[in-house]
């Protein structure tokens, strides 16, 4: 729910940010903010050219809510946004925070805190302290990868009145990548796992034989290996210096934990619309397999993304038409409001330059 009247002077929203207070809007920014705030649709798309100031459009619309999540595609962009909007806080993954117990040698992604192996510094953990601070802040800047993981598995960063997706033309690929399953022959060999008999992409029952394999043999071997590693990890103590072997055990355990989750997702959602590819080396030997949906179904999009917010604002300079975008993201076109901001730069300042660099005929 918006907690201000949408007729509020849009300047007031802009002036909440010290870097933009009292400054004039660029052409199209004010209208775009109002368009977003007046929309009752689930998804509001703003197709705006480079240089139009999309970040202020997103932050300005977000400032009309008590809590907003601003998503971007990289940590570098998070830092840039925080510089431009110091009133907001950013959150990154555990690997970006040192472990309080051993800051010179371990990051927070090596955390082994459990009831059986409690860490007495849990309340002071750099990662946890910052995470709690950001989770309680009204303006949060996350990257897409962190949001997808947290919203779907932890739940601290979810249930937003508004989620803003910057450079959201990458969203389809990110969501597909989130649900896809990747298996390497090296990993299967490590687990003493053989792929299913009908395992090729051209085999009539190839795809479904992989699902049966994932549900039975795959999960069984992974869970057995996790149990063996778990006995090692459970004997570690957070305040003890980890050996190289200890670190390898923790990393492998967490990798297998993630792979096990991927197998569950694959078994739950895979159907005849999925495709898979065999990855081969230079000698033609299959080194791995990739499984992914041909397109994002409404069920997948809703479960892993759209259920985590009331309204979504997508911004980019390179969106396809509304009907195409809806199909790409598993949406109904009727759920989308679409606005396009024209470029304000003179055509003479943005020429299209043709510079042939290769012969692209059929032979080549």
C-alpha positions in Angstrom: 0.0 0.0 0.0 1.1 3.5 -0.8 1.3 5.6 2.3 1.0 9.0 0.6 -1.7 10.4 -1.7 -0.8 9.8 -5.3 -1.6 13.4 -5.9 1.2 14.5 -3.7 3.6 16.8 -5.3 6.1 14.6 -7.0 8.8 17.1 -6.1 8.3 16.1 -2.5 9.3 12.5 -3.3 12.4 13.7 -5.2 13.4 16.0 -2.4 13.7 13.0 0.0 17.0 12.3 -1.6 19.7 14.7 -0.7 21.6 14.3 -4.0 18.5 15.5 -6.0 16.8 17.8 -3.5 15.6 21.0 -5.2 17.0 20.0 -8.6 14.8 20.0 -11.8 13.5 16.7 -13.2 14.9 15.6 -16.5 12.2 15.4 -19.3 9.9 12.5 -18.7 10.9 11.7 -15.1 8.0 13.4 -13.3 5.5 11.9 -15.7 7.0 8.4 -15.3 6.8 8.6 -11.5 3.2 9.6 -11.6 2.4 6.9 -14.2 3.8 4.3 -11.8 2.0 5.6 -8.8 -1.3 5.8 -10.5 -1.1 2.3 -12.0 -3.2 -0.4 -10.4 -1.5 -3.2 -12.4 0.8 -5.9 -11.0 3.6 -4.9 -13.3 4.5 -1.3 -14.5 7.1 -1.2 -17.2 9.1 2.0 -18.0 11.1 1.7 -21.2 13.4 4.7 -21.0 16.6 5.4 -23.0 20.1 5.6 -21.5 20.5 9.0 -19.8 16.9 9.5 -18.9 17.5 9.0 -15.2 15.7 5.7 -14.5 17.2 5.4 -11.0 15.5 8.5 -9.8 12.2 7.4 -11.4 12.4 4.1 -9.5 13.5 5.6 -6.2 11.0 8.4 -6.5 8.1 5.9 -7.0 9.5 3.7 -4.2 9.6 6.6 -1.8 5.8 6.6 -1.8 5.8 3.4 0.1 6.8 2.4 3.6 9.2 -0.3 2.3 10.6 -0.8 -1.1 13.2 -3.1 -2.7 15.4 -1.8 -5.5 17.0 -4.6 -7.6 20.0 -4.2 -9.8 22.1 -6.7 -11.7 25.5 -6.3 -10.0 27.3 -5.4 -6.8 29.0 -2.5 -8.6 25.6 -1.0 -9.5 24.5 -1.4 -5.9 27.4 0.6 -4.7 26.8 3.3 -7.4 23.1 3.5 -6.3 24.1 3.8 -2.7 26.5 6.7 -3.6 23.7 8.5 -5.5 21.0 7.7 -2.9 22.8 7.6 0.5 19.4 7.4 2.2 19.1 3.8 1.0 21.0 0.7 2.3 22.4 -2.1 0.2 22.7 -5.8 1.0 25.0 -8.4 -0.5 25.7 -12.1 0.1 27.7 -13.7 2.9 30.9 -13.9 0.8 31.2 -10.1 1.0 31.5 -10.1 4.9 34.4 -11.3 7.0 33.8 -14.0 9.6 34.1 -12.5 13.1 35.8 -15.5 14.4 38.6 -15.5 11.8 38.3 -12.4 9.6 41.7 -12.9 7.9 40.9 -16.4 6.6 37.2 -16.9 6.5 34.1 -15.1 5.1 30.6 -15.4 6.5 29.8 -17.9 3.8 31.8 -20.4 5.8 29.5 -20.0 8.8 28.7 -23.3 10.5 26.5 -21.9 13.2 23.8 -24.4 14.3 22.3 -25.5 17.6 24.8 -28.2 17.7 27.8 -25.9 16.9 26.7 -22.5 18.2 28.8 -19.4 17.5 29.0 -17.1 20.5 29.6 -14.2 18.2 26.4 -14.7 16.2 24.8 -11.6 17.7 27.8 -9.6 16.5 28.3 -11.2 13.1 29.0 -8.5 10.5 26.7 -10.2 8.0 23.8 -10.7 10.4 24.1 -7.2 12.0 24.1 -5.6 8.5 21.3 -7.8 7.3 19.1 -6.9 10.2 19.7 -3.3 9.6 18.9 -3.4 6.0 15.8 -5.7 6.5 14.3 -3.0 8.8 15.1 -0.1 6.5 12.5 1.5 4.2 14.8 1.7 1.1 16.7 -1.4 0.3 19.1 -2.1 -2.6 19.6 -5.7 -3.5 21.0 -7.5 -6.5 18.8 -10.0 -8.3 20.7 -13.1 -7.3 20.6 -12.3 -3.6 16.9 -11.4 -3.7 15.9 -14.7 -5.4 17.8 -16.7 -2.9 16.7 -14.8 0.2 13.0 -14.4 -0.9 12.6 -18.1 -1.8 14.7 -19.8 0.9 15.1 -17.5 3.9 12.2 -15.1 3.6 13.7 -12.0 5.2 13.6 -10.0 2.0 10.1 -10.6 0.7 6.5 -9.3 0.8 7.3 -5.8 -0.4 4.6 -3.3 -1.4 6.8 -2.4 -4.4 9.8 -4.1 -6.0 11.8 -2.0 -8.5 13.8 -3.9 -11.1 16.5 -1.9 -12.8 17.9 -3.1 -16.1 15.0 -5.6 -16.0 15.6 -6.8 -19.5 17.9 -9.4 -17.8 15.1 -10.8 -15.6 14.0 -13.6 -17.9 17.6 -15.0 -18.1 18.0 -14.7 -14.3 14.8 -16.5 -13.5 15.5 -19.2 -16.0 19.0 -19.6 -14.5 17.5 -19.7 -11.0 15.4 -22.8 -11.8 17.8 -24.5 -14.3 19.8 -27.6 -13.3 23.5 -27.9 -14.3 25.3 -31.2 -13.8 29.0 -31.8 -14.6 30.4 -35.3 -15.3 33.2 -34.5 -12.9 30.7 -33.9 -10.1 28.8 -37.1 -10.9 32.1 -39.0 -10.9 33.0 -37.5 -7.5 29.7 -38.9 -6.2 30.1 -42.2 -8.0 27.0 -41.4 -9.9 26.3 -42.7 -13.4 23.9 -40.8 -15.6 20.7 -42.5 -16.6 20.7 -45.0 -19.5 18.5 -42.9 -21.8 20.5 -39.7 -21.1 20.9 -38.0 -24.5 18.9 -35.0 -25.7 17.6 -37.1 -28.6 16.5 -40.1 -26.7 12.8 -40.4 -26.6 12.6 -40.8 -22.8 15.8 -38.8 -22.2 14.4 -35.9 -20.2 12.0 -38.0 -18.1 14.7 -40.6 -17.4 16.8 -37.7 -15.9 13.9 -36.7 -13.6 13.5 -40.3 -12.3 17.3 -40.4 -11.8 17.2 -37.0 -9.9 14.4 -38.3 -7.6 16.0 -41.6 -6.8 19.7 -42.2 -7.5 20.8 -38.6 -7.6 19.3 -37.5 -4.3 20.3 -40.7 -2.6 24.0 -40.4 -3.5 24.1 -36.6 -2.7 22.4 -37.1 0.7 24.8 -39.9 1.5 27.8 -37.8 0.7 26.2 -34.9 2.7 25.8 -37.2 5.7 29.5 -38.2 5.6 30.6 -34.5 5.3 28.1 -33.5 8.0 29.9 -35.7 10.5 33.1 -33.8 9.8 31.4 -30.4 9.8 29.5 -31.1 13.0 32.8 -31.7 14.8 34.1 -28.2 13.9 33.8 -25.3 16.3 33.3 -21.7 15.0 36.1 -20.4 17.2 38.6 -22.9 16.0 41.0 -22.2 13.1 39.9 -24.1 10.1 42.4 -26.3 8.2 42.4 -26.4 4.4 40.6 -29.7 4.7 38.0 -28.2 6.9 37.3 -25.4 4.4 37.0 -27.9 1.6 34.5 -29.9 3.6 32.3 -26.9 4.4 32.3 -25.7 0.9 31.5 -29.1 -0.6 28.7 -29.6 2.0 27.1 -26.2 1.0 27.6 -26.9 -2.7 25.8 -30.3 -2.3 23.1 -28.7 -0.3 22.4 -26.2 -3.1 22.5 -29.0 -5.7 20.1 -31.1 -3.7 17.7 -28.1 -3.7 18.1 -27.8 -7.5 17.2 -31.5 -7.9 14.1 -30.9 -6.0 13.1 -28.0 -8.2 13.9 -30.0 -11.3 11.8 -33.0 -10.2 8.9 -30.7 -9.2 8.7 -28.4 -12.3 10.3 -30.3 -15.2 7.8 -31.2 -17.9 7.8 -31.8 -21.7 8.4 -28.1 -22.4 11.9 -28.3 -20.8 15.0 -28.7 -22.9 18.5 -29.9 -22.1 21.8 -29.7 -23.7 24.9 -31.8 -23.6 28.1 -29.8 -23.0 31.0 -31.4 -24.9 34.7 -30.8 -24.9 36.9 -30.4 -28.0 37.2 -34.1 -28.4 33.4 -34.6 -28.4 33.1 -36.1 -25.0 30.1 -35.1 -22.9 31.3 -33.1 -19.9 28.0 -31.9 -18.5 24.3 -31.4 -18.9 22.1 -28.3 -18.6 18.3 -28.5 -18.1 16.0 -25.5 -18.3 12.5 -24.5 -19.2 11.9 -23.4 -22.8 10.0 -20.5 -21.4 8.9 -19.2 -18.0 5.4 -20.5 -17.1 3.1 -18.4 -15.0 3.5 -21.0 -12.2 7.3 -20.7 -12.2 7.3 -16.9 -12.4 4.7 -16.5 -9.6 6.3 -19.1 -7.3 9.9 -17.8 -7.5 9.4 -14.1 -8.2 6.1 -12.4 -8.4 4.6 -13.7 -5.1 7.2 -11.7 -3.2 5.8 -8.3 -3.9 2.5 -6.5 -4.4 3.6 -4.5 -7.4 6.7 -4.6 -9.6 8.3 -1.7 -11.6 10.6 -2.8 -14.4 12.9 -0.3 -16.1 15.2 -0.7 -19.0 16.2 0.9 -22.3 15.7 -2.3 -24.3 12.3 -3.9 -23.5 10.4 -5.7 -26.3 6.7 -4.9 -26.9 4.3 -5.6 -24.0 2.9 -8.8 -25.5 6.3 -10.3 -26.1 7.5 -9.2 -22.6 4.5 -10.8 -21.0 5.1 -14.1 -22.7 8.8 -14.0 -21.8 8.0 -13.5 -18.1 5.0 -15.8 -17.8 2.6 -12.9 -17.4 -0.8 -11.9 -18.8 -0.5 -8.8 -21.0 -3.5 -7.4 -19.0 -1.4 -7.4 -15.9 1.1 -4.9 -17.4 1.0 -1.1 -17.7 3.6 0.0 -20.3 5.2 3.4 -20.7 7.9 4.4 -23.2 9.9 7.6 -22.7 11.3 9.0 -25.9 15.0 10.0 -26.1 15.6 13.7 -25.5 19.0 13.7 -27.1 19.1 15.2 -30.6 19.3 12.6 -33.4 22.5 14.2 -34.6 24.1 13.4 -31.2 23.2 9.7 -31.4 24.0 8.4 -34.9 24.0 4.7 -35.8 27.4 3.9 -37.2 27.9 1.0 -39.6 31.4 -0.5 -39.5 31.7 -3.9 -41.2 34.2 -6.0 -39.4 33.5 -9.5 -40.7 32.2 -11.3 -43.8 28.8 -12.7 -42.6 27.8 -14.6 -45.8 26.5 -18.2 -45.6 29.9 -19.8 -46.3 31.5 -18.1 -43.2 
